[in-house]
């Protein structure tokens, strides 16, 4: 009785939070779109638009914190297989987003009523999650009490923003409690909470050890928590707090302030809009029109279905900006067709996963937005560089598909009339490229404004396609959940990055790289090896936030253009989506199709080789320019 009641309350809490997130995203879109419209059509402005967007981003992150605390999509699990559902709900992967919140949780413990080593690791992970929640509650609460004054434009108390984050931490603990009670694991929750409270209290009471390099301990603790399967935001927050006991100069309230500063930057407002574009394209059927158009162009050629998958990926890349979006969409759209025409399931899935890499390379790219914010680089130049790199990677994949013969099946050659008809139906998607890439490059709109206009444009197109209101609402809810996940990751990495910067790690990395000299070929080769290794384990968002500030100065000191290296950095990390043990794109396709991920990893090798060839060409050209 208690378990069923807790399960019902857990579902109600999740749905309420999803609805609140969807409404917040709708208000955010209306605010930014109205600001752009007033500026261009009424020669006036919307006072406080940027400030309002910043507050709404904090609201989204606070709403997402409880969802992130019970999700599987924000953690890296190297040891357990595909989990069983905890409550019989659908276990489909997210359709959009590089970092996702899967609100269809999984059992945190073994289903049998016995204790196994897996339970020990889960208890440790759960305790770390609760420590992070307690730190957020305590630190944000103290910051809310300490902050004075009101916001310049909105007139709201500055203490409300940390107060919202603190409330999100409270709801996170409630969500975890409900989930454990629903699973019949109340004793386990009490154990984890006791451990978390003990760690939090001990860290504040023990005198600091004053280590020479607290950041080394910080990195070790973070790695341990990540390998234990702790959600990534918590794997950054909790170790940053624990490291205070080793001499790190950052109390709780300073961590809360750094987190708020990290996730409330106006540039990040573009992320939910691009996610919403991808969601609405799929919901409205415009993405399917792209498939038909691509098939009409290349479906009749050798390995025509494989080339259709590739061309659709290139076209869809310019709309969604998210690799997981394309992986999930491609699994649903192409896997049945490829297997029906004789392609082994593992080869079909490997092709879909490889093509999905392009979505975070070809503009609009959420990865480049994160990089621009983390390294203070030009968004427009990064997107332009990503367009060139994406086309090169697509060309190498096309060669691999042709040589490998992903499928010998072809579609019937489309007539000129059919091609024109499919092209006209796909025109709404091509309009997005004009709004985003051309608008930013021409300096007409900022990246955030371009993203807002693209989302509004796609919303109008969805209405014109007579998309059901329920599907549009679901697209807003899904995009809000995924936005919250990305914002939490960015915000939680801010204290982590600050402590590393204070400890002088960047200077140490630069000095260690000094033995390579100023030879750009050696430097970029070493950095490629480092980033490929990082991509084996870390999600691209976390990897950019942690390693871009460390590696970019090394590349620039060797004369490598920072924009060129920024593109190479993202390409390196995106290739990690195909490599074990994590391989998030392979995992997404495997979960969607039911094909074992081990088989998918093996079948991905030809495409991995093609993408590495593209990376080598990009790296050689960047080093050559720096050399001369």
C-alpha positions in Angstrom: 0.0 0.0 0.0 2.8 2.4 1.0 4.8 1.5 -2.1 1.9 2.1 -4.5 1.1 5.4 -2.8 4.7 6.5 -3.1 4.8 5.5 -6.7 1.7 7.5 -7.5 3.2 10.6 -5.7 6.4 10.1 -7.6 4.6 10.1 -10.9 2.6 13.1 -9.9 5.7 15.0 -8.9 7.5 14.2 -12.1 4.5 15.3 -14.3 4.0 18.5 -12.3 7.7 19.3 -12.7 7.5 18.5 -16.5 4.5 20.8 -16.9 6.2 23.6 -14.9 9.3 23.2 -17.1 7.3 23.3 -20.3 5.5 26.5 -19.2 8.8 28.1 -18.2 10.3 27.3 -21.6 7.2 28.7 -23.3 7.6 32.0 -21.3 11.3 32.1 -22.1 10.6 31.7 -25.9 7.9 34.4 -25.8 10.2 36.8 -23.9 13.2 36.5 -26.3 11.0 36.4 -29.4 9.1 39.5 -28.3 12.4 41.3 -27.6 13.7 40.5 -31.1 10.4 41.6 -32.7 10.3 44.9 -30.8 13.9 45.7 -31.7 13.5 45.1 -35.5 9.9 46.1 -36.1 9.2 48.8 -33.5 12.7 50.2 -33.1 12.4 49.7 -29.3 13.6 47.2 -26.8 12.1 44.9 -24.2 13.6 46.3 -21.0 15.0 43.5 -18.9 14.7 40.7 -21.5 18.2 39.4 -20.8 17.7 39.6 -17.1 14.4 37.8 -17.4 16.0 35.1 -19.5 18.6 34.6 -16.8 16.0 34.2 -14.1 14.0 31.7 -16.3 17.2 29.6 -16.9 17.6 29.4 -13.1 14.0 28.3 -12.8 14.5 25.6 -15.4 17.6 24.3 -13.6 15.8 24.3 -10.3 12.8 22.4 -11.8 15.2 19.9 -13.3 17.2 19.2 -10.2 14.7 16.7 -8.7 14.4 15.0 -12.1 18.1 14.7 -12.5 18.5 13.2 -9.1 16.4 10.1 -10.0 17.4 9.9 -13.7 19.7 7.4 -15.4 20.5 9.6 -18.4 22.9 11.9 -16.6 25.2 9.2 -15.3 27.9 7.0 -16.7 27.5 3.3 -15.8 30.5 1.2 -16.9 29.6 -2.0 -15.1 25.9 -2.8 -15.2 23.9 -3.8 -18.3 20.6 -2.5 -19.4 18.5 -2.0 -16.3 15.0 -3.3 -15.8 12.1 -0.9 -15.4 11.2 -0.1 -11.9 7.5 0.4 -12.4 6.6 -1.0 -15.8 6.8 2.3 -17.6 8.2 2.6 -21.1 12.0 2.6 -21.2 12.4 4.4 -24.5 15.4 6.7 -24.9 15.1 10.4 -25.2 14.4 11.6 -28.7 16.5 14.8 -28.4 19.3 16.3 -26.5 23.1 15.7 -25.9 22.5 15.3 -22.2 19.1 14.0 -21.2 16.9 13.5 -18.2 15.1 10.2 -18.5 12.1 10.6 -16.2 11.2 6.9 -16.6 13.5 5.9 -13.8 15.1 2.5 -13.1 15.5 0.4 -10.0 18.4 1.6 -8.0 18.9 -1.8 -6.5 18.8 -5.4 -7.5 15.3 -6.7 -8.0 15.8 -9.7 -5.7 15.5 -9.3 -2.0 19.2 -9.9 -1.3 22.3 -7.7 -1.0 24.9 -7.9 -3.7 28.0 -5.9 -4.5 26.0 -3.8 -7.0 24.0 -2.6 -4.1 27.1 -1.3 -2.4 28.1 0.8 -5.4 24.5 2.1 -5.7 24.4 3.0 -2.0 27.7 4.9 -2.4 26.4 6.7 -5.5 23.1 7.5 -3.8 25.0 8.9 -0.8 27.1 11.2 -3.0 23.9 12.4 -4.7 22.4 13.2 -1.3 25.5 15.0 -0.3 25.3 17.2 -3.4 21.6 17.9 -2.7 22.4 18.9 0.9 25.2 21.2 -0.3 22.9 22.8 -2.8 20.2 23.3 -0.1 22.6 24.6 2.5 24.9 26.7 0.3 22.0 28.2 -1.7 20.1 28.9 1.4 23.0 30.7 3.0 23.5 32.7 -0.3 19.8 33.6 -0.3 20.1 35.1 3.2 23.4 36.9 2.5 22.4 38.5 -0.9 20.8 41.9 -0.7 19.3 44.3 -3.2 17.0 43.7 -6.1 17.6 43.0 -9.8 18.1 46.1 -11.9 15.3 45.6 -14.4 12.8 43.2 -12.8 12.9 44.6 -9.3 13.0 41.1 -7.8 15.0 40.2 -4.7 18.4 38.8 -5.7 18.0 36.2 -2.9 15.2 34.5 -4.8 17.5 32.9 -7.4 19.5 30.9 -4.8 16.3 30.3 -2.9 14.8 28.6 -6.0 17.9 26.4 -6.3 17.7 25.5 -2.7 14.0 24.5 -3.1 15.0 22.3 -6.1 17.5 20.5 -3.8 14.7 19.9 -1.2 12.4 18.5 -4.0 15.3 16.3 -5.2 15.6 14.6 -1.8 11.8 14.2 -1.8 11.9 12.6 -5.3 14.7 10.2 -4.2 12.7 9.3 -1.1 9.5 8.6 -3.1 11.4 6.5 -5.6 13.0 4.3 -2.9 9.8 3.9 -1.0 8.1 2.9 -4.2 10.8 0.3 -4.8 10.6 -1.0 -1.2 14.0 0.3 -0.3 13.3 2.8 2.5 16.0 1.3 4.7 18.5 1.8 2.0 17.4 5.5 1.6 17.8 6.0 5.4 21.3 4.5 5.2 22.3 6.7 2.3 20.9 9.8 4.0 22.8 9.0 7.2 26.0 8.6 5.3 25.4 11.9 3.4 24.6 13.9 6.6 27.7 12.4 8.3 29.9 13.4 5.4 28.5 16.9 5.2 28.8 17.4 8.9 32.3 15.9 9.1 33.6 18.0 6.2 32.5 21.2 7.9 33.9 20.2 11.4 37.3 18.8 10.5 40.2 21.3 10.2 41.4 21.6 6.6 44.6 19.6 5.7 45.9 22.3 3.5 47.3 20.1 0.7 49.7 21.6 -1.8 47.4 20.7 -4.7 43.7 20.2 -3.5 42.6 20.0 -7.2 44.4 16.7 -7.5 42.3 15.3 -4.7 39.3 17.0 -6.4 39.9 15.2 -9.7 40.4 11.8 -8.0 37.2 12.2 -6.0 35.2 13.3 -9.0 36.6 10.4 -11.1 35.6 7.9 -8.3 32.1 9.3 -8.1 31.6 9.3 -11.9 32.8 5.6 -12.1 30.4 4.7 -9.3 27.5 5.9 -11.5 26.7 9.2 -9.7 24.8 11.7 -11.8 27.3 14.0 -13.4 26.1 17.3 -11.7 26.3 15.6 -8.3 29.7 14.1 -9.2 31.0 17.7 -9.6 29.3 19.3 -6.6 29.9 16.8 -3.9 33.7 16.4 -4.5 34.1 20.2 -4.8 32.6 20.5 -1.3 34.5 17.6 0.2 37.8 19.1 -1.2 37.3 22.0 1.2 38.6 19.6 3.9 41.8 19.4 1.9 42.4 23.1 1.6 40.2 24.2 -1.3 39.1 27.8 -0.7 35.4 27.6 -1.5 32.7 27.5 1.1 29.2 26.3 0.3 27.7 29.8 -0.4 30.5 30.5 -2.8 29.8 27.2 -4.6 26.2 28.2 -4.9 27.1 31.6 -6.3 29.4 30.0 -8.8 26.8 27.5 -9.9 24.2 30.2 -10.4 26.6 32.3 -12.4 27.6 29.3 -14.5 24.0 28.3 -15.5 22.4 31.7 -15.9 24.4 33.2 -18.7 22.3 34.7 -21.5 24.2 32.8 -24.2 23.0 29.5 -22.8 19.4 30.6 -23.6 20.0 29.3 -27.2 20.3 25.7 -25.9 16.6 25.1 -25.0 15.5 26.8 -28.3 17.6 24.5 -30.4 16.4 21.5 -28.5 12.8 22.7 -29.0 13.5 23.0 -32.8 14.5 19.3 -33.0 11.5 18.2 -30.9 9.0 20.1 -33.0 10.5 18.9 -36.3 10.0 15.4 -35.2 6.5 16.0 -33.8 5.3 17.8 -36.8 6.6 15.3 -39.4 9.0 17.7 -41.1 11.9 15.5 -40.1 10.1 12.6 -42.0 9.9 14.9 -45.1 13.6 15.3 -44.9 14.0 11.5 -45.1 11.8 11.4 -48.2 13.8 14.2 -49.9 17.1 12.5 -49.1 15.9 9.2 -50.4 14.8 10.9 -53.6 18.3 12.3 -54.1 20.6 9.4 -53.3 18.4 6.3 -52.5 18.9 4.8 -56.0 22.7 4.8 -55.8 25.0 2.0 -54.5 24.2 1.4 -50.8 21.4 3.8 -51.4 19.7 3.3 -48.1 22.9 3.9 -46.3 23.6 7.1 -48.2 20.0 8.2 -47.5 20.7 7.7 -43.8 23.8 9.9 -44.2 22.2 12.6 -46.2 19.2 12.8 -43.8 21.7 13.1 -40.9 23.4 16.0 -42.7 20.1 17.7 -43.3 18.7 17.0 -39.9 21.9 18.3 -38.3 21.1 21.8 -39.5 17.9 21.6 -37.5 18.3 19.8 -34.3 21.9 20.5 -33.1 21.8 17.3 -31.0 23.4 14.0 -31.8 21.2 12.0 -29.5 18.2 13.5 -31.3 19.5 12.1 -34.6 20.4 8.7 -33.0 17.0 8.2 -31.6 15.2 9.5 -34.7 17.4 7.5 -37.0 16.8 4.3 -35.0 13.0 4.7 -35.4 13.1 5.9 -39.0 15.8 3.7 -40.6 16.4 0.6 -38.6 13.3 -1.3 -39.9 14.0 -0.3 -43.5 17.7 -1.3 -43.4 17.1 -4.6 -41.7 14.1 -5.4 -44.0 16.5 -5.0 -47.0 19.1 -7.5 -45.7 21.4 -5.3 -43.6 22.5 -7.0 -40.4 21.0 -5.2 -37.4 24.4 -4.4 -35.8 25.7 -2.9 -39.1 22.5 -0.8 -39.5 22.7 0.4 -35.9 26.4 1.2 -36.2 25.7 3.3 -39.3 22.9 5.3 -37.6 25.2 5.9 -34.6 28.1 7.1 -36.8 25.9 9.5 -38.8 24.6 10.9 -35.5 28.0 12.3 -34.7 27.4 15.0 -37.3 24.6 16.7 -35.4 26.9 18.3 -32.9 29.3 19.4 -35.6 27.1 20.9 -38.3 25.4 24.0 -37.1 23.4 24.7 -35.1 25.5 22.8 -32.5 24.8 22.8 -28.8 28.4 21.6 -28.2 29.8 24.8 -29.9 27.5 26.9 -27.8 28.8 25.3 -24.6 32.4 25.8 -25.9 31.8 29.4 -26.7 30.6 30.0 -23.2 33.3 28.1 -21.5 36.3 29.5 -23.5 34.9 32.9 -24.5 35.2 32.2 -28.3 33.2 33.6 -31.1 30.0 31.5 -31.6 29.6 32.5 -35.2 33.2 31.5 -36.1 32.8 28.2 -34.3 29.6 27.4 -36.2 31.2 28.3 -39.5 34.2 26.1 -38.7 31.8 23.3 -37.7 30.0 23.5 -41.0 33.3 22.9 -42.9 34.3 20.1 -40.5 30.9 18.5 -40.7 31.0 18.4 -44.5 34.4 16.8 -44.4 33.3 14.2 -41.9 30.2 13.5 -44.0 32.4 13.0 -47.1 34.6 10.4 -45.3 31.5 8.6 -44.0 30.0 8.5 -47.6 33.2 6.8 -48.8 33.1 4.3 -45.9 29.4 3.5 -46.7 30.2 3.0 -50.3 33.2 0.8 -49.7 31.7 -1.1 -46.8 28.4 -1.6 -48.5 26.3 -0.8 -45.5 23.4 -2.1 -47.5 23.1 -3.1 -51.2 19.5 -2.2 -51.2 18.4 0.8 -53.2 15.1 2.6 -53.5 13.5 3.2 -56.9 14.9 6.2 -58.7 12.6 9.2 -58.0 11.3 11.1 -61.0 12.1 14.8 -61.3 8.5 15.7 -60.3 8.8 13.5 -57.2 12.1 15.0 -56.2 10.6 18.5 -56.5 7.6 17.6 -54.5 9.7 16.1 -51.7 12.0 19.1 -51.9 9.0 21.5 -51.4 7.8 19.5 -48.4 11.2 19.7 -46.9 11.6 23.5 -47.4 10.5 24.4 -43.9 13.5 22.6 -42.5 15.9 24.4 -44.9 14.5 27.8 -43.8 16.1 27.0 -40.4 19.6 27.1 -41.9 19.0 30.5 -43.3 17.7 31.9 -40.0 20.5 30.3 -37.9 23.7 30.2 -39.9 23.1 33.1 -42.3 21.6 35.3 -39.5 24.5 34.8 -37.2 27.2 35.1 -39.8 25.7 38.3 -41.3 25.5 39.8 -37.8 21.8 40.4 -38.1 21.0 38.4 -34.9 22.9 37.0 -32.0 23.1 33.2 -31.5 20.4 33.4 -28.8 18.1 35.5 -31.0 18.6 33.2 -34.0 17.8 30.2 -31.8 14.6 31.9 -30.6 13.5 32.8 -34.1 14.2 29.3 -35.3 12.1 27.8 -32.5 9.3 30.3 -33.2 9.5 29.5 -36.9 9.3 25.8 -36.2 6.4 26.2 -33.8 4.5 28.1 -36.6 5.4 25.4 -39.1 4.1 22.7 -36.7 0.8 24.5 -36.3 0.5 24.9 -40.1 1.2 21.1 -40.4 -1.8 20.7 -38.0 0.3 19.0 -35.3 -1.8 17.9 -32.3 -1.6 20.2 -29.3 -0.7 17.3 -27.1 2.4 16.5 -29.2 3.5 20.1 -29.2 3.1 20.2 -25.4 5.2 17.0 -25.1 7.9 18.6 -27.3 8.1 21.6 -24.9 8.2 19.3 -21.9 10.9 17.1 -23.4 13.0 20.1 -24.3 12.6 21.6 -20.9 13.9 18.4 -19.2 16.9 18.2 -21.5 17.6 21.9 -21.0 17.6 21.5 -17.3 20.1 18.6 -17.6 22.5 20.7 -19.6 22.2 23.7 -17.4 22.8 21.6 -14.3 25.9 20.1 -15.8 27.2 23.6 -16.8 26.4 25.1 -13.4 27.8 22.3 -11.4 31.1 22.3 -13.4 31.6 26.0 -12.5 32.8 25.5 -8.9 34.9 22.5 -10.2 36.5 24.7 -12.9 37.1 27.6 -10.4 39.0 25.3 -8.0 41.1 23.9 -10.7 41.9 27.5 -11.9 42.8 28.7 -8.4 45.1 25.8 -8.0 47.0 26.7 -11.2 46.3 23.5 -13.0 46.2 25.3 -16.4 49.7 26.6 -15.8 50.9 23.2 -14.8 49.4 21.6 -17.9 51.1 24.2 -20.0 54.4 23.6 -18.4 54.1 19.9 -18.9 53.3 20.5 -22.5 56.4 22.6 -22.8 58.6 19.7 -23.6 56.8 19.4 -26.9 58.2 22.8 -27.8 56.4 25.1 -30.2 56.0 22.5 -33.0 52.2 22.6 -33.8 52.2 19.1 -35.3 53.5 17.5 -32.0 51.3 19.7 -29.8 48.1 19.0 -31.7 48.9 15.2 -31.9 49.4 15.1 -28.2 46.2 17.0 -27.5 44.2 14.8 -29.9 45.4 11.7 -28.0 44.4 13.4 -24.7 40.9 14.4 -25.9 40.3 11.0 -27.6 41.1 9.4 -24.2 38.8 11.8 -22.4 36.0 11.1 -24.9 36.1 7.4 -23.9 34.6 8.2 -20.5 33.2 11.7 -20.2 30.1 13.2 -21.8 30.9 15.9 -24.3 29.4 18.7 -22.2 31.4 17.8 -19.1 34.5 17.3 -21.2 34.3 20.7 -22.8 33.7 22.5 -19.5 36.6 20.7 -17.8 39.2 20.4 -20.6 38.7 23.3 -23.0 40.2 25.8 -20.4 43.2 23.5 -20.0 44.0 22.5 -23.6 43.1 25.8 -25.4 46.1 27.8 -24.0 48.4 25.0 -24.9 47.2 25.0 -28.5 47.4 28.8 -28.8 50.9 28.8 -27.4 51.9 26.6 -30.3 50.4 29.1 -32.8 47.2 27.1 -33.5 44.2 29.3 -34.2 41.8 29.0 -31.2 38.7 28.6 -33.5 40.4 25.8 -35.4 41.3 24.0 -32.2 37.8 24.6 -30.8 36.4 22.7 -33.8 39.0 20.0 -33.4 38.2 19.6 -29.7 34.5 19.1 -30.4 35.2 16.6 -33.2 37.5 14.6 -30.9 34.9 14.5 -28.1 32.1 13.6 -30.5 34.0 10.6 -31.8 33.9 9.4 -28.2 30.2 8.8 -28.8 31.2 5.7 -30.8 33.9 4.3 -28.6 33.6 1.9 -25.6 33.1 1.8 -22.7 30.5 4.6 -22.7 29.7 5.4 -26.3 26.5 7.3 -25.6 25.4 7.3 -29.3 25.9 3.5 -29.5 24.1 3.1 -26.2 21.2 5.2 -27.5 20.8 3.1 -30.7 21.2 -0.1 -28.7 18.5 0.8 -26.3 16.2 1.9 -29.1 16.7 -1.1 -31.3 17.5 -3.9 -28.9 20.8 -4.7 -30.6 23.6 -5.6 -28.1 25.9 -2.7 -27.7 29.0 -5.0 -27.9 27.9 -5.9 -31.5 27.3 -2.3 -32.3 30.8 -1.3 -31.1 32.4 -3.9 -33.3 30.3 -2.9 -36.3 31.2 0.8 -35.9 34.9 0.3 -36.7 34.8 1.2 -40.4 32.9 4.4 -39.6 35.1 5.2 -36.7 38.1 4.9 -39.0 36.5 7.3 -41.5 35.8 9.9 -38.7 39.4 9.5 -37.4 40.6 10.2 -41.0 38.6 13.4 -41.1 40.0 14.4 -37.7 43.6 13.8 -39.0 42.9 16.0 -42.0 41.5 18.8 -39.8 44.4 18.5 -37.4 47.0 18.5 -40.1 45.5 21.6 -41.8 45.3 23.5 -38.5 49.0 22.6 -37.7 50.1 23.5 -41.2 48.5 26.9 -41.0 50.2 27.5 -37.6 53.6 26.2 -38.9 53.7 28.7 -41.7 
